[in-house]
Amino acid sequence: MYWTEILTAVALLLVIEGMLPFVRPGRYKQMVAQIVRLSDNHLRLFGLAAMIIGLLLLFVVRG
């Protein structure tokens, strides 16, 4: 894989991650407060689901 593709993916991730706190900072604070209250297992499950969805999307887009 080329470094430009990896850096492009990281740059897009940062843009997308920054949209909610920029547009709705109050809602972002509420969401982070809710995430803090989740158990480690729930966070792991959410992370696993996000990775699987991301991989499936990559296969669809790049396949």
CHARMM internal coordinates of N, CA and C (Angstrom, degrees):
IC EDIT
DIST 1 N 1 CA 1.4524
DIST 1 CA 1 C 1.5313
ANGL 1 N 1 CA 1 C 108.07
DIST 1 C 2 N 1.2759
ANGL 1 CA 1 C 2 N 115.50
DIHE 1 N 1 CA 1 C 2 N 143.77
DIST 2 N 2 CA 1.4511
ANGL 1 C 2 N 2 CA 121.18
DIHE 1 CA 1 C 2 N 2 CA -178.82
DIST 2 CA 2 C 1.5194
ANGL 2 N 2 CA 2 C 110.83
DIHE 1 C 2 N 2 CA 2 C -82.94
DIST 2 C 3 N 1.3285
ANGL 2 CA 2 C 3 N 116.01
DIHE 2 N 2 CA 2 C 3 N 146.09
DIST 3 N 3 CA 1.4545
ANGL 2 C 3 N 3 CA 121.58
DIHE 2 CA 2 C 3 N 3 CA 179.41
DIST 3 CA 3 C 1.5152
ANGL 3 N 3 CA 3 C 111.91
DIHE 2 C 3 N 3 CA 3 C -61.79
DIST 3 C 4 N 1.3285
ANGL 3 CA 3 C 4 N 117.09
DIHE 3 N 3 CA 3 C 4 N -32.51
DIST 4 N 4 CA 1.4682
ANGL 3 C 4 N 4 CA 118.58
DIHE 3 CA 3 C 4 N 4 CA 179.93
DIST 4 CA 4 C 1.5218
ANGL 4 N 4 CA 4 C 111.12
DIHE 3 C 4 N 4 CA 4 C -63.82
DIST 4 C 5 N 1.3291
ANGL 4 CA 4 C 5 N 117.65
DIHE 4 N 4 CA 4 C 5 N -35.87
DIST 5 N 5 CA 1.4619
ANGL 4 C 5 N 5 CA 120.19
DIHE 4 CA 4 C 5 N 5 CA 178.05
DIST 5 CA 5 C 1.5233
ANGL 5 N 5 CA 5 C 111.41
DIHE 4 C 5 N 5 CA 5 C -68.47
DIST 5 C 6 N 1.3194
ANGL 5 CA 5 C 6 N 116.71
DIHE 5 N 5 CA 5 C 6 N -40.70
DIST 6 N 6 CA 1.4630
ANGL 5 C 6 N 6 CA 120.51
DIHE 5 CA 5 C 6 N 6 CA 178.75
DIST 6 CA 6 C 1.5244
ANGL 6 N 6 CA 6 C 110.20
DIHE 5 C 6 N 6 CA 6 C -64.76
DIST 6 C 7 N 1.3184
ANGL 6 CA 6 C 7 N 116.60
DIHE 6 N 6 CA 6 C 7 N -45.93
DIST 7 N 7 CA 1.4612
ANGL 6 C 7 N 7 CA 119.96
DIHE 6 CA 6 C 7 N 7 CA 179.93
DIST 7 CA 7 C 1.5254
ANGL 7 N 7 CA 7 C 111.60
DIHE 6 C 7 N 7 CA 7 C -66.92
DIST 7 C 8 N 1.3210
ANGL 7 CA 7 C 8 N 117.55
DIHE 7 N 7 CA 7 C 8 N -34.00
DIST 8 N 8 CA 1.4583
ANGL 7 C 8 N 8 CA 120.82
DIHE 7 CA 7 C 8 N 8 CA 175.24
DIST 8 CA 8 C 1.5252
ANGL 8 N 8 CA 8 C 110.61
DIHE 7 C 8 N 8 CA 8 C -63.47
DIST 8 C 9 N 1.3314
ANGL 8 CA 8 C 9 N 116.15
DIHE 8 N 8 CA 8 C 9 N -43.35
DIST 9 N 9 CA 1.4675
ANGL 8 C 9 N 9 CA 120.35
DIHE 8 CA 8 C 9 N 9 CA 178.75
DIST 9 CA 9 C 1.5234
ANGL 9 N 9 CA 9 C 110.91
DIHE 8 C 9 N 9 CA 9 C -62.98
DIST 9 C 10 N 1.3158
ANGL 9 CA 9 C 10 N 117.47
DIHE 9 N 9 CA 9 C 10 N -42.36
DIST 10 N 10 CA 1.4711
ANGL 9 C 10 N 10 CA 121.09
DIHE 9 CA 9 C 10 N 10 CA 179.26
DIST 10 CA 10 C 1.5282
ANGL 10 N 10 CA 10 C 110.18
DIHE 9 C 10 N 10 CA 10 C -65.28
DIST 10 C 11 N 1.3247
ANGL 10 CA 10 C 11 N 116.36
DIHE 10 N 10 CA 10 C 11 N -41.70
DIST 11 N 11 CA 1.4644
ANGL 10 C 11 N 11 CA 120.09
DIHE 10 CA 10 C 11 N 11 CA 179.51
DIST 11 CA 11 C 1.5257
ANGL 11 N 11 CA 11 C 110.54
DIHE 10 C 11 N 11 CA 11 C -62.84
DIST 11 C 12 N 1.3276
ANGL 11 CA 11 C 12 N 117.97
DIHE 11 N 11 CA 11 C 12 N -43.90
DIST 12 N 12 CA 1.4680
ANGL 11 C 12 N 12 CA 120.81
DIHE 11 CA 11 C 12 N 12 CA 177.89
DIST 12 CA 12 C 1.5231
ANGL 12 N 12 CA 12 C 111.60
DIHE 11 C 12 N 12 CA 12 C -64.11
DIST 12 C 13 N 1.3146
ANGL 12 CA 12 C 13 N 117.04
DIHE 12 N 12 CA 12 C 13 N -38.34
DIST 13 N 13 CA 1.4591
ANGL 12 C 13 N 13 CA 121.18
DIHE 12 CA 12 C 13 N 13 CA 176.55
DIST 13 CA 13 C 1.5231
ANGL 13 N 13 CA 13 C 110.64
DIHE 12 C 13 N 13 CA 13 C -59.27
DIST 13 C 14 N 1.3307
ANGL 13 CA 13 C 14 N 116.63
DIHE 13 N 13 CA 13 C 14 N -45.56
DIST 14 N 14 CA 1.4582
ANGL 13 C 14 N 14 CA 120.61
DIHE 13 CA 13 C 14 N 14 CA 179.69
DIST 14 CA 14 C 1.5243
ANGL 14 N 14 CA 14 C 111.74
DIHE 13 C 14 N 14 CA 14 C -64.64
DIST 14 C 15 N 1.3239
ANGL 14 CA 14 C 15 N 117.37
DIHE 14 N 14 CA 14 C 15 N -39.14
DIST 15 N 15 CA 1.4689
ANGL 14 C 15 N 15 CA 120.49
DIHE 14 CA 14 C 15 N 15 CA 178.55
DIST 15 CA 15 C 1.5265
ANGL 15 N 15 CA 15 C 109.84
DIHE 14 C 15 N 15 CA 15 C -64.20
DIST 15 C 16 N 1.3284
ANGL 15 CA 15 C 16 N 116.49
DIHE 15 N 15 CA 15 C 16 N -47.09
DIST 16 N 16 CA 1.4686
ANGL 15 C 16 N 16 CA 120.23
DIHE 15 CA 15 C 16 N 16 CA -178.06
DIST 16 CA 16 C 1.5241
ANGL 16 N 16 CA 16 C 110.71
DIHE 15 C 16 N 16 CA 16 C -66.32
DIST 16 C 17 N 1.3411
ANGL 16 CA 16 C 17 N 117.45
DIHE 16 N 16 CA 16 C 17 N -43.01
DIST 17 N 17 CA 1.4594
ANGL 16 C 17 N 17 CA 121.18
DIHE 16 CA 16 C 17 N 17 CA 179.37
DIST 17 CA 17 C 1.5277
ANGL 17 N 17 CA 17 C 111.95
DIHE 16 C 17 N 17 CA 17 C -64.22
DIST 17 C 18 N 1.3066
ANGL 17 CA 17 C 18 N 117.42
DIHE 17 N 17 CA 17 C 18 N -29.82
DIST 18 N 18 CA 1.4561
ANGL 17 C 18 N 18 CA 120.65
DIHE 17 CA 17 C 18 N 18 CA -177.99
DIST 18 CA 18 C 1.5162
ANGL 18 N 18 CA 18 C 114.51
DIHE 17 C 18 N 18 CA 18 C -84.29
DIST 18 C 19 N 1.3202
ANGL 18 CA 18 C 19 N 118.04
DIHE 18 N 18 CA 18 C 19 N -10.74
DIST 19 N 19 CA 1.4640
ANGL 18 C 19 N 19 CA 120.94
DIHE 18 CA 18 C 19 N 19 CA -175.58
DIST 19 CA 19 C 1.5260
ANGL 19 N 19 CA 19 C 112.37
DIHE 18 C 19 N 19 CA 19 C -66.57
DIST 19 C 20 N 1.3233
ANGL 19 CA 19 C 20 N 118.14
DIHE 19 N 19 CA 19 C 20 N -47.77
DIST 20 N 20 CA 1.4661
ANGL 19 C 20 N 20 CA 120.43
DIHE 19 CA 19 C 20 N 20 CA -175.94
DIST 20 CA 20 C 1.5296
ANGL 20 N 20 CA 20 C 112.51
DIHE 19 C 20 N 20 CA 20 C -64.68
DIST 20 C 21 N 1.3481
ANGL 20 CA 20 C 21 N 119.36
DIHE 20 N 20 CA 20 C 21 N -48.80
DIST 21 N 21 CA 1.4662
ANGL 20 C 21 N 21 CA 116.46
DIHE 20 CA 20 C 21 N 21 CA 178.58
DIST 21 CA 21 C 1.5267
ANGL 21 N 21 CA 21 C 113.29
DIHE 20 C 21 N 21 CA 21 C -64.66
DIST 21 C 22 N 1.3157
ANGL 21 CA 21 C 22 N 117.85
DIHE 21 N 21 CA 21 C 22 N -26.65
DIST 22 N 22 CA 1.4582
ANGL 21 C 22 N 22 CA 120.42
DIHE 21 CA 21 C 22 N 22 CA 178.46
DIST 22 CA 22 C 1.5240
ANGL 22 N 22 CA 22 C 111.07
DIHE 21 C 22 N 22 CA 22 C -74.04
DIST 22 C 23 N 1.3310
ANGL 22 CA 22 C 23 N 116.17
DIHE 22 N 22 CA 22 C 23 N -44.77
DIST 23 N 23 CA 1.4634
ANGL 22 C 23 N 23 CA 120.77
DIHE 22 CA 22 C 23 N 23 CA -174.73
DIST 23 CA 23 C 1.5308
ANGL 23 N 23 CA 23 C 111.75
DIHE 22 C 23 N 23 CA 23 C -81.17
DIST 23 C 24 N 1.3337
ANGL 23 CA 23 C 24 N 117.69
DIHE 23 N 23 CA 23 C 24 N -42.70
DIST 24 N 24 CA 1.4692
ANGL 23 C 24 N 24 CA 121.65
DIHE 23 CA 23 C 24 N 24 CA -176.14
DIST 24 CA 24 C 1.5258
ANGL 24 N 24 CA 24 C 110.68
DIHE 23 C 24 N 24 CA 24 C -133.74
DIST 24 C 25 N 1.3341
ANGL 24 CA 24 C 25 N 118.38
DIHE 24 N 24 CA 24 C 25 N 74.07
DIST 25 N 25 CA 1.4711
ANGL 24 C 25 N 25 CA 119.98
DIHE 24 CA 24 C 25 N 25 CA -176.27
DIST 25 CA 25 C 1.5282
ANGL 25 N 25 CA 25 C 113.71
DIHE 24 C 25 N 25 CA 25 C -61.39
DIST 25 C 26 N 1.3281
ANGL 25 CA 25 C 26 N 117.96
DIHE 25 N 25 CA 25 C 26 N -36.05
DIST 26 N 26 CA 1.4612
ANGL 25 C 26 N 26 CA 120.73
DIHE 25 CA 25 C 26 N 26 CA 179.06
DIST 26 CA 26 C 1.5153
ANGL 26 N 26 CA 26 C 111.76
DIHE 25 C 26 N 26 CA 26 C -64.29
DIST 26 C 27 N 1.3169
ANGL 26 CA 26 C 27 N 116.11
DIHE 26 N 26 CA 26 C 27 N -45.31
DIST 27 N 27 CA 1.4724
ANGL 26 C 27 N 27 CA 120.83
DIHE 26 CA 26 C 27 N 27 CA 178.72
DIST 27 CA 27 C 1.5261
ANGL 27 N 27 CA 27 C 110.64
DIHE 26 C 27 N 27 CA 27 C -64.99
DIST 27 C 28 N 1.3267
ANGL 27 CA 27 C 28 N 116.01
DIHE 27 N 27 CA 27 C 28 N -36.24
DIST 28 N 28 CA 1.4633
ANGL 27 C 28 N 28 CA 120.64
DIHE 27 CA 27 C 28 N 28 CA 179.00
DIST 28 CA 28 C 1.5354
ANGL 28 N 28 CA 28 C 110.26
DIHE 27 C 28 N 28 CA 28 C -62.90
DIST 28 C 29 N 1.3334
ANGL 28 CA 28 C 29 N 116.98
DIHE 28 N 28 CA 28 C 29 N -42.81
DIST 29 N 29 CA 1.4678
ANGL 28 C 29 N 29 CA 120.65
DIHE 28 CA 28 C 29 N 29 CA 178.31
DIST 29 CA 29 C 1.5282
ANGL 29 N 29 CA 29 C 111.01
DIHE 28 C 29 N 29 CA 29 C -61.54
DIST 29 C 30 N 1.3361
ANGL 29 CA 29 C 30 N 116.46
DIHE 29 N 29 CA 29 C 30 N -41.95
DIST 30 N 30 CA 1.4650
ANGL 29 C 30 N 30 CA 120.19
DIHE 29 CA 29 C 30 N 30 CA 178.33
DIST 30 CA 30 C 1.5199
ANGL 30 N 30 CA 30 C 110.92
DIHE 29 C 30 N 30 CA 30 C -62.31
DIST 30 C 31 N 1.3191
ANGL 30 CA 30 C 31 N 116.32
DIHE 30 N 30 CA 30 C 31 N -42.83
DIST 31 N 31 CA 1.4547
ANGL 30 C 31 N 31 CA 120.86
DIHE 30 CA 30 C 31 N 31 CA -178.40
DIST 31 CA 31 C 1.5319
ANGL 31 N 31 CA 31 C 110.78
DIHE 30 C 31 N 31 CA 31 C -64.80
DIST 31 C 32 N 1.3250
ANGL 31 CA 31 C 32 N 117.03
DIHE 31 N 31 CA 31 C 32 N -42.62
DIST 32 N 32 CA 1.4625
ANGL 31 C 32 N 32 CA 120.58
DIHE 31 CA 31 C 32 N 32 CA 178.74
DIST 32 CA 32 C 1.5284
ANGL 32 N 32 CA 32 C 110.28
DIHE 31 C 32 N 32 CA 32 C -64.67
DIST 32 C 33 N 1.3226
ANGL 32 CA 32 C 33 N 117.75
DIHE 32 N 32 CA 32 C 33 N -39.19
DIST 33 N 33 CA 1.4653
ANGL 32 C 33 N 33 CA 121.10
DIHE 32 CA 32 C 33 N 33 CA 177.73
DIST 33 CA 33 C 1.5244
ANGL 33 N 33 CA 33 C 110.68
DIHE 32 C 33 N 33 CA 33 C -62.38
DIST 33 C 34 N 1.3222
ANGL 33 CA 33 C 34 N 117.97
DIHE 33 N 33 CA 33 C 34 N -37.82
DIST 34 N 34 CA 1.4672
ANGL 33 C 34 N 34 CA 121.22
DIHE 33 CA 33 C 34 N 34 CA 177.28
DIST 34 CA 34 C 1.5221
ANGL 34 N 34 CA 34 C 111.01
DIHE 33 C 34 N 34 CA 34 C -68.80
DIST 34 C 35 N 1.3184
ANGL 34 CA 34 C 35 N 116.91
DIHE 34 N 34 CA 34 C 35 N -38.68
DIST 35 N 35 CA 1.4689
ANGL 34 C 35 N 35 CA 120.71
DIHE 34 CA 34 C 35 N 35 CA 179.79
DIST 35 CA 35 C 1.5243
ANGL 35 N 35 CA 35 C 110.40
DIHE 34 C 35 N 35 CA 35 C -64.34
DIST 35 C 36 N 1.3242
ANGL 35 CA 35 C 36 N 117.36
DIHE 35 N 35 CA 35 C 36 N -38.24
DIST 36 N 36 CA 1.4670
ANGL 35 C 36 N 36 CA 121.55
DIHE 35 CA 35 C 36 N 36 CA -179.60
DIST 36 CA 36 C 1.5245
ANGL 36 N 36 CA 36 C 110.62
DIHE 35 C 36 N 36 CA 36 C -60.67
DIST 36 C 37 N 1.3088
ANGL 36 CA 36 C 37 N 117.43
DIHE 36 N 36 CA 36 C 37 N -32.74
DIST 37 N 37 CA 1.4649
ANGL 36 C 37 N 37 CA 121.17
DIHE 36 CA 36 C 37 N 37 CA -178.21
DIST 37 CA 37 C 1.5275
ANGL 37 N 37 CA 37 C 113.33
DIHE 36 C 37 N 37 CA 37 C -78.50
DIST 37 C 38 N 1.3191
ANGL 37 CA 37 C 38 N 118.84
DIHE 37 N 37 CA 37 C 38 N -11.63
DIST 38 N 38 CA 1.4654
ANGL 37 C 38 N 38 CA 121.18
DIHE 37 CA 37 C 38 N 38 CA 179.66
DIST 38 CA 38 C 1.5237
ANGL 38 N 38 CA 38 C 111.24
DIHE 37 C 38 N 38 CA 38 C -72.09
DIST 38 C 39 N 1.3193
ANGL 38 CA 38 C 39 N 115.70
DIHE 38 N 38 CA 38 C 39 N 151.12
DIST 39 N 39 CA 1.4641
ANGL 38 C 39 N 39 CA 119.55
DIHE 38 CA 38 C 39 N 39 CA 176.56
DIST 39 CA 39 C 1.5309
ANGL 39 N 39 CA 39 C 109.70
DIHE 38 C 39 N 39 CA 39 C -75.70
DIST 39 C 40 N 1.3316
ANGL 39 CA 39 C 40 N 115.43
DIHE 39 N 39 CA 39 C 40 N 162.99
DIST 40 N 40 CA 1.4564
ANGL 39 C 40 N 40 CA 120.09
DIHE 39 CA 39 C 40 N 40 CA 178.64
DIST 40 CA 40 C 1.5248
ANGL 40 N 40 CA 40 C 111.99
DIHE 39 C 40 N 40 CA 40 C -59.94
DIST 40 C 41 N 1.3237
ANGL 40 CA 40 C 41 N 116.45
DIHE 40 N 40 CA 40 C 41 N -38.70
DIST 41 N 41 CA 1.4702
ANGL 40 C 41 N 41 CA 119.55
DIHE 40 CA 40 C 41 N 41 CA -179.45
DIST 41 CA 41 C 1.5241
ANGL 41 N 41 CA 41 C 111.56
DIHE 40 C 41 N 41 CA 41 C -65.17
DIST 41 C 42 N 1.3328
ANGL 41 CA 41 C 42 N 117.44
DIHE 41 N 41 CA 41 C 42 N -38.70
DIST 42 N 42 CA 1.4605
ANGL 41 C 42 N 42 CA 120.04
DIHE 41 CA 41 C 42 N 42 CA 177.91
DIST 42 CA 42 C 1.5286
ANGL 42 N 42 CA 42 C 110.52
DIHE 41 C 42 N 42 CA 42 C -66.51
DIST 42 C 43 N 1.3289
ANGL 42 CA 42 C 43 N 117.24
DIHE 42 N 42 CA 42 C 43 N -39.75
DIST 43 N 43 CA 1.4616
ANGL 42 C 43 N 43 CA 120.08
DIHE 42 CA 42 C 43 N 43 CA 177.79
DIST 43 CA 43 C 1.5252
ANGL 43 N 43 CA 43 C 111.07
DIHE 42 C 43 N 43 CA 43 C -64.78
DIST 43 C 44 N 1.3295
ANGL 43 CA 43 C 44 N 116.09
DIHE 43 N 43 CA 43 C 44 N -41.13
DIST 44 N 44 CA 1.4692
ANGL 43 C 44 N 44 CA 119.75
DIHE 43 CA 43 C 44 N 44 CA 177.69
DIST 44 CA 44 C 1.5279
ANGL 44 N 44 CA 44 C 110.79
DIHE 43 C 44 N 44 CA 44 C -62.66
DIST 44 C 45 N 1.3142
ANGL 44 CA 44 C 45 N 116.52
DIHE 44 N 44 CA 44 C 45 N -42.60
DIST 45 N 45 CA 1.4645
ANGL 44 C 45 N 45 CA 120.38
DIHE 44 CA 44 C 45 N 45 CA 179.54
DIST 45 CA 45 C 1.5262
ANGL 45 N 45 CA 45 C 110.69
DIHE 44 C 45 N 45 CA 45 C -62.99
DIST 45 C 46 N 1.3333
ANGL 45 CA 45 C 46 N 116.87
DIHE 45 N 45 CA 45 C 46 N -42.27
DIST 46 N 46 CA 1.4577
ANGL 45 C 46 N 46 CA 120.87
DIHE 45 CA 45 C 46 N 46 CA 177.20
DIST 46 CA 46 C 1.5290
ANGL 46 N 46 CA 46 C 110.81
DIHE 45 C 46 N 46 CA 46 C -63.00
DIST 46 C 47 N 1.3339
ANGL 46 CA 46 C 47 N 116.57
DIHE 46 N 46 CA 46 C 47 N -42.75
DIST 47 N 47 CA 1.4665
ANGL 46 C 47 N 47 CA 120.39
DIHE 46 CA 46 C 47 N 47 CA 178.30
DIST 47 CA 47 C 1.5106
ANGL 47 N 47 CA 47 C 111.93
DIHE 46 C 47 N 47 CA 47 C -63.51
DIST 47 C 48 N 1.3277
ANGL 47 CA 47 C 48 N 117.52
DIHE 47 N 47 CA 47 C 48 N -41.57
DIST 48 N 48 CA 1.4638
ANGL 47 C 48 N 48 CA 121.78
DIHE 47 CA 47 C 48 N 48 CA 177.96
DIST 48 CA 48 C 1.5245
ANGL 48 N 48 CA 48 C 110.41
DIHE 47 C 48 N 48 CA 48 C -63.25
DIST 48 C 49 N 1.3242
ANGL 48 CA 48 C 49 N 116.67
DIHE 48 N 48 CA 48 C 49 N -44.69
DIST 49 N 49 CA 1.4672
ANGL 48 C 49 N 49 CA 120.20
DIHE 48 CA 48 C 49 N 49 CA 179.35
DIST 49 CA 49 C 1.5247
ANGL 49 N 49 CA 49 C 110.46
DIHE 48 C 49 N 49 CA 49 C -62.15
DIST 49 C 50 N 1.3347
ANGL 49 CA 49 C 50 N 117.61
DIHE 49 N 49 CA 49 C 50 N -41.50
DIST 50 N 50 CA 1.4605
ANGL 49 C 50 N 50 CA 120.90
DIHE 49 CA 49 C 50 N 50 CA 179.33
DIST 50 CA 50 C 1.5283
ANGL 50 N 50 CA 50 C 110.59
DIHE 49 C 50 N 50 CA 50 C -63.55
DIST 50 C 51 N 1.3378
ANGL 50 CA 50 C 51 N 117.39
DIHE 50 N 50 CA 50 C 51 N -41.14
DIST 51 N 51 CA 1.4646
ANGL 50 C 51 N 51 CA 120.07
DIHE 50 CA 50 C 51 N 51 CA 178.68
DIST 51 CA 51 C 1.5190
ANGL 51 N 51 CA 51 C 112.12
DIHE 50 C 51 N 51 CA 51 C -65.05
DIST 51 C 52 N 1.3275
ANGL 51 CA 51 C 52 N 116.91
DIHE 51 N 51 CA 51 C 52 N -42.62
DIST 52 N 52 CA 1.4645
ANGL 51 C 52 N 52 CA 120.63
DIHE 51 CA 51 C 52 N 52 CA -179.98
DIST 52 CA 52 C 1.5210
ANGL 52 N 52 CA 52 C 110.60
DIHE 51 C 52 N 52 CA 52 C -64.58
DIST 52 C 53 N 1.3300
ANGL 52 CA 52 C 53 N 117.23
DIHE 52 N 52 CA 52 C 53 N -44.95
DIST 53 N 53 CA 1.4668
ANGL 52 C 53 N 53 CA 120.64
DIHE 52 CA 52 C 53 N 53 CA 178.29
DIST 53 CA 53 C 1.5278
ANGL 53 N 53 CA 53 C 110.05
DIHE 52 C 53 N 53 CA 53 C -61.97
DIST 53 C 54 N 1.3390
ANGL 53 CA 53 C 54 N 116.97
DIHE 53 N 53 CA 53 C 54 N -41.87
DIST 54 N 54 CA 1.4512
ANGL 53 C 54 N 54 CA 120.78
DIHE 53 CA 53 C 54 N 54 CA 178.28
DIST 54 CA 54 C 1.5225
ANGL 54 N 54 CA 54 C 112.39
DIHE 53 C 54 N 54 CA 54 C -62.42
DIST 54 C 55 N 1.3356
ANGL 54 CA 54 C 55 N 117.05
DIHE 54 N 54 CA 54 C 55 N -42.76
DIST 55 N 55 CA 1.4612
ANGL 54 C 55 N 55 CA 120.27
DIHE 54 CA 54 C 55 N 55 CA 178.08
DIST 55 CA 55 C 1.5267
ANGL 55 N 55 CA 55 C 111.85
DIHE 54 C 55 N 55 CA 55 C -64.93
DIST 55 C 56 N 1.3285
ANGL 55 CA 55 C 56 N 116.38
DIHE 55 N 55 CA 55 C 56 N -42.39
DIST 56 N 56 CA 1.4662
ANGL 55 C 56 N 56 CA 119.47
DIHE 55 CA 55 C 56 N 56 CA 177.86
DIST 56 CA 56 C 1.5276
ANGL 56 N 56 CA 56 C 111.02
DIHE 55 C 56 N 56 CA 56 C -62.31
DIST 56 C 57 N 1.3216
ANGL 56 CA 56 C 57 N 116.62
DIHE 56 N 56 CA 56 C 57 N -41.92
DIST 57 N 57 CA 1.4552
ANGL 56 C 57 N 57 CA 120.57
DIHE 56 CA 56 C 57 N 57 CA 177.53
DIST 57 CA 57 C 1.5263
ANGL 57 N 57 CA 57 C 111.01
DIHE 56 C 57 N 57 CA 57 C -62.85
DIST 57 C 58 N 1.3270
ANGL 57 CA 57 C 58 N 117.11
DIHE 57 N 57 CA 57 C 58 N -40.54
DIST 58 N 58 CA 1.4628
ANGL 57 C 58 N 58 CA 119.83
DIHE 57 CA 57 C 58 N 58 CA 176.72
DIST 58 CA 58 C 1.5168
ANGL 58 N 58 CA 58 C 111.66
DIHE 57 C 58 N 58 CA 58 C -61.20
DIST 58 C 59 N 1.3333
ANGL 58 CA 58 C 59 N 117.30
DIHE 58 N 58 CA 58 C 59 N -44.01
DIST 59 N 59 CA 1.4575
ANGL 58 C 59 N 59 CA 120.88
DIHE 58 CA 58 C 59 N 59 CA 179.83
DIST 59 CA 59 C 1.5336
ANGL 59 N 59 CA 59 C 110.80
DIHE 58 C 59 N 59 CA 59 C -62.61
DIST 59 C 60 N 1.3267
ANGL 59 CA 59 C 60 N 116.93
DIHE 59 N 59 CA 59 C 60 N -39.44
DIST 60 N 60 CA 1.4594
ANGL 59 C 60 N 60 CA 120.27
DIHE 59 CA 59 C 60 N 60 CA -179.74
DIST 60 CA 60 C 1.5327
ANGL 60 N 60 CA 60 C 110.47
DIHE 59 C 60 N 60 CA 60 C -68.26
DIST 60 C 61 N 1.3236
ANGL 60 CA 60 C 61 N 115.90
DIHE 60 N 60 CA 60 C 61 N -45.38
DIST 61 N 61 CA 1.4644
ANGL 60 C 61 N 61 CA 120.15
DIHE 60 CA 60 C 61 N 61 CA -175.40
DIST 61 CA 61 C 1.5198
ANGL 61 N 61 CA 61 C 111.46
DIHE 60 C 61 N 61 CA 61 C -73.08
DIST 61 C 62 N 1.3383
ANGL 61 CA 61 C 62 N 117.17
DIHE 61 N 61 CA 61 C 62 N -42.49
DIST 62 N 62 CA 1.4582
ANGL 61 C 62 N 62 CA 121.20
DIHE 61 CA 61 C 62 N 62 CA -174.28
DIST 62 CA 62 C 1.5271
ANGL 62 N 62 CA 62 C 113.09
DIHE 61 C 62 N 62 CA 62 C -91.79
DIST 62 C 63 N 1.3359
ANGL 62 CA 62 C 63 N 116.92
DIHE 62 N 62 CA 62 C 63 N -14.67
DIST 63 N 63 CA 1.4717
ANGL 62 C 63 N 63 CA 120.38
DIHE 62 CA 62 C 63 N 63 CA -174.44
DIST 63 CA 63 C 1.4661
ANGL 63 N 63 CA 63 C 111.57
DIHE 62 C 63 N 63 CA 63 C -83.55
END
COOR INIT
IC SEED 1 N 1 CA 1 C
IC BUILD
